Amino acid sequence: MLQHGSSHEEFFNLSLHNIRRALFGFKSDDSEGDGGVGDDLVEIDESLLIDTGEVWIGKMIGEGRHSLVYEGLYNSKSVAVKILRPHGESMTNEDYKERFRREVMLLSRASHQNIVKFVGATVKPLMMIVTELMRDGNLHKHLRSIRPQLLDLKLSIGFALDIAGAMEYLHANNVIHRDLKPSNLLLTEDKKHLKLADFGLAREEESTEMTSETGTYRWMAPELYSVEPCPRGTRRHYDHKVDVFSFSLILWELLTNKTPFQGRNTILAAYDACRNIRPSLESIPREIIPLLESCWAHDPSCRPEFTEVKGFLSGVLNKLASEAEPKAELELEIEPAKEDANQEGPEEIEQVMDVAKPKEGHKRRKSSCFPSFRGIFYACKWKTAKSALRPLHSAGNPCRENL
């Protein structure tokens, strides 16, 4: 097998022979056609295709039910190489190819600082997607590595803002991710920001019914799952609010560093969600409880849009920053006078992170059951915000039982 240049790691050229033997253990003959995808190739815009001969792969960095992910090189730059497994009995050849085509199309069109960058794709000898490489792993592994320690509260909110920003962008462009979970959120090199990855289950939102039980059970919205027995793949009507529910469980995880519905297997966790059972709020900061309760409301119409989520979280983050300012001013007052009268005072405390302005897209109607928190949390005093939130729990609120 061929090694690449002067790299200290071993990389293999993506020839059909090497793919079959090194990656999948296939026989080296051509009896399975073009990597098991059938005679008819997937129709992909030629501008998105790259030369397989320019791609080299190294160690495996991820594995899923339908794909394997490797660290790789393309044009001498580090990349992530996602190779789809040949379809099994649970997926027809046409469904397999349509899923790949949709993932390439949606990911290639996405342009946001909190979404992994698309590099290119191939359809022969195997279906493959190449993206930027995120070396520092995913949020799921990172949280497990520091347990039982908690993330800094500002960092947790910063991560949540990254997710909300990416989801706001997708929803503004009529895209539902449908598999929002910690393992699909990749850390930047400084471990201060997240990028959304894996668009394998993403699709454009339509008025027609879509496949039920799509995603990962533990983070799945209740409207995607039924307590009554039904065949997998059953069609069901739902909308982009399924992503808001998944986000609520990730936010809870960021604040507690615990797995939602811990001790329950994945299917039982989804069953609990259907019965309106939610994780404990005992250790959650009181400022964030109203947001969590709204995001995981059983009624999708009572969940906020991600624009509202961003406003809420930005307000909380600003409140945390403003609480630190008086302390800094007090230290300045008691500090002995310095001889140098021109000595500058301490620099202003910087905001933890800048929230990117979302790209323009069509605006969704705000949920009638969720108030606008942007104005509330930019108020000078928390008491004002607290009193403004009381209507959420009033007897006349149609979402009261979910909050």
N, C-alpha and C positions, 0 to 999 in steps of 0.2 A: 504494500500500500504506500501511497505517496505522502511524504511529509511536506509541510508548507514552510518555505523560506527559512528564516533564522529564528522563528518563534520557539520558545522554550517548551511549548505544549505541542502535542501531536495532533495534527489536523489531517483529515482525509478528504480527497477530492470526491465530489458527488457524482461519480459515475454510477450507472445502473447496477453494475456488478458489486461495487462497494456498498451501495445503499442496501441492497438485498442481503448481503452477507454480514456487514458490520452493524447494520441498524436493526434489521428485522429477522435475520436468519433464514431468508428465503433461499430457495434453490437458485442456482446461477443460470438456469435455462430461461427461455422466454415464454414458458407455457402460460404465464399469468398475464400476458399482454403488457401494457404500459403500467406496471406497478399495481395491477389489480383495479384500475379505475375504469376499465372498459375501453372499447375501441374508439368511442366518441369522446374527444377531449372537451374539457370545460371551456365554455366561451368566456374568455377574459380579454379585456381591452389590451391590445398589444403594447401600449405605452406603459403598462404596469408589469410586463413580463421582463425577467432578467435572465442572463445566460447562466445555466446551471453549472457550466464549466468554471465559472468565476467564483463559485461558492465552495468553501471548505468548512468542514465541521469538526468540532472537538468533543469535549465531554458533554454528557447529558446533564441538563440543569432543571429539567421538569418533565413530568409524565402525566398524561390524562387518559381518560377513557378512549378518546378519539385521536390523540396526537402525542407526539414526542417532541420535546424542545431541547435544542443543542446550542451550545456556544459555538459561534462560527466566525468566519472571515469572508468579507465580500469587498472587492477592490481594496484589499489591505486594511479594511476597517472592521473593528469588532462588531458583530451583529448577533441577534438571536434567530435561530433557524427552527421554525415549527413545521414538522413533517406530519401530515395526516396519516393515520393508520389506514390500511385497507378496510373497507366497510365490512361489517359483520352481519350476522343474521338479523340484528335489530334495526338495520338501516339498509334500504335499497340503494342500488348504485346511483339512481337518479337523485334520491334524497341526499346522498353523500356528496355528490357533485354540486347540487344546488346550495347546500350549506357552505361549501368551500367558496363558491362564487359569491355568495352574499357576504361572507366574512371579508373577502378581499375587497369587494366594492365598498362596504361601509368603512373599513379601516383606512383604505386609501383616500377616502374623501374627508376623513376627520383631520382637523388641524387645530389642536389645542395644546397648551403647555402641560396639561395634566393627562394627556393620552399618548401612549407610545407611538413613535413615528414609524410609519410604513416605509419600507425600503423597496420591496418588490415581491413578485410571486413567480412560481413556475407551475406548469401543469404536466410536464413530462420530464423525467421518467416517473416522478411522483408529485402529488400536489403539495406545495410547500409555500410558506409565507415567511418572509424575511423582514425583521423589524430592528429598531435600535436595541442594543444590549443594555439591560439594567443589571449590573453586576451584583448589587447588594441585596438581592433576593426579594421576597414578597412580605407583605405586612403580617400574614399568618405566621411565618417562620420567625420574623423579628419579635413579635409579641411573645411567642413561646420561649424564645431565647432569653428573655429578661424576666420571666415570671419567677417569683410572685411580685416583683417590682412593678410599679405603675409608671406609665409615661407621664412626663410633665404635662400639666393641664393645658398650658398654652400650646404645646406641641400636638396634643390630642386634638384640640380644636383646629389647629393649623392643618392637620391631616384631613379632618372632616371637611374643612373648607376646600381643600384640593379635590376631594371626591365630589362635593356638591358642585364645584365649578365645572368639572368634566361632565357630570350628569346634566347640569343646566344646558350645556352646549349641545349634548346629544338630543335631549328632549326638544330643544328649540328647533332641531333639524329632523324631528319626527322619528327618532331612533330610540328604541327600547333595548337596553343591554340584556336584561333577563337573567344574568348570572353574576350579579354584583356580590362579591364576597372577598374576604381578606387575601386569599391566595391569588386573586386576580388584580391586586393592587401592588405595584412594584415600587421599591424605594429608590430615590435618587442617591447619588454617591455620598452626599453629606448627611443622608438619613433624616432630612428635614422636610421632604416633600414626597408626594406619591403620584404615580401615573397609572392610569387605568389600562388594562390589557385584556386579551382574549375576547374577541368578538364572535366566537363560534356560535353562540346562541342569540346574538343580537339580530334585530330585524326592524324594518320600518313599520311604524305604527299604522294600522289600518282599521277601518270600521268593521271589517269582517272578523269572524272568530279565529282564534289562534290555538296552537297546541298547548294543552294543559300539562301540568307537572314538568314545566321547563325550568331548568336551573338546578340549584343545589338545595335539597330539602331543608337544611337547617336555617337557611337565609331566605326561604321561599315565602312569598306573600300568600295569605290564606285563600285568596280567590283563585290561585293556581292549583289548589289541591282540594280534594273532596274526601270527607270522612266516609262516604259511601263507596263501595268497590266500583271501580270503573277502569276500563282498559287504558294503559299508558298510550298517549298520543291522542286522547279524546280532545275534541275541539271545544274551546271555552272562550267567552268574551271577557277581556280585561284590557287595561290600558297601561300607560307609562307609570301609573302610581305603584305598580309592583316593584319598581326600582326604589321608590321612596321607602317602602316597608323594609327592603333589604338594607338600605342605608341606615335605618334606625337601629338594627341589630349590630351593624358595624360600629356605629357611634357608641352604643352601649359597651361594645368590646373594647374600644379605644379608651373608655373611661374606667373600666373595671379590670382590664386584662384577663377576662374570663371568657370561656366559650359559652355562647347562648345555649340555654337548655342543657347545661352540662350534666352528664350522667344518663341522658336519653339518647338513643340512637337517632340517626338522621330522620327516619320516617316518623318516629314518635315525636320528634321535635316539631315536624310539620303538622302532625295531628294536634299537638298542644296549641299551635298558632291558630288552627281552625276553631278550637274551642275558646278562643280569645284569652288564652293564658300567655302572659308576657314575663320576661325576666324581671327580677327584683330591682326596685329603684332605691333600695336602702342606702347604698353608698354613692349615689349619683349626686353631683352638685345641684342644689335646688334651682339654680338659674336655668339649668338645661332640661329639667324634668318636663316642663310644658311642651318643649319641642319633641322630646322622645315620645310622649304620650300621643301627640298629634301625628307623628310620622308612622307609628305602628298601629294607628287606629284600624279597627276591623273593617270599617266602611271606607273604601278607597276614596270616596268623594270628600272625606274629612281630613285626608292627608294633604299637607302643603305642597306647593311647587318648590323646586330647588332654588328658584330666585328668592322665595321667602326664607328658605332654610339658610341661604347665604347671609341674608340680612340679619337674621337672628344670631347666627354664630359670630358675625362681624361685630355685632353689638356686645356680645359677651366678651369677645377678645379685647375690644376697646375698654370695657369696664375693668378687666384685669389689668390693663396697662395704666389706666387712670388711677387705680388703687395704689400703684407703685410710685406715682409721681409725688404725692404729699410726703412720703417717706424720704425721698431724695431731697425735697425742699427743706425738710426739717434738718437733715444732716448738713445742709449748706448753711443754715442759720447758726448752728452751734459750732461750726468750724471756725477756729481762730483766724483773725484777719491776717492776710499775707502782705508782705512788704510790697510786692509787685502789684500796683493798683490796676495794671492792665491785664492781670491774670484772668483768663476766661473761666467761666463757671462750667460745671459739668454739662456735657452734651445732653440734648433731649433724648429721652428714652425712645428708641425706635420701636415701631410696631413689629410684632413678631413676624409677620409675613405680609407681602403685598398681594391683594386679591386681584387677579386679572379681570379686566372688564370683558364680559362675555361677548362673543361675536353676535352680530345682529341676526335675528331670525324671527319667525313669527312668534308672537307672545301668546301664551296660554291664559285662559281665564283663571283667575285665582279661585281657590276653593272657598266656598261660602262658609265653611265651618272653621276656617283657620284665620285668625286675625293677622294683620300686618305687624310683624315684630320689629321692623326696621326703625320706625319712629319711636317705639317703646324703649328699645335698648340703647338708643342714642340720647335718652333723657339723662339729665345730670345726676339724678339720685335713683338708687335701686328701688326705693319705696314707691316711686311713681310707676316704675315698671311692674312691680308686684301688684299694685292695685289695678293697673290696666289689664293684667292677665286674669283677674277674677271672673270676668264674663265667660271664660272658657268653661267654668264649672257651674254656671248659673243653671237654674232649673229649666229655662226656656231654650237652652242651647241644644240643637238636634243631635250633636255629637257627644253630649255629656257622658253617656254611659261608656263611650270608648276612651274618654280622657280621664 
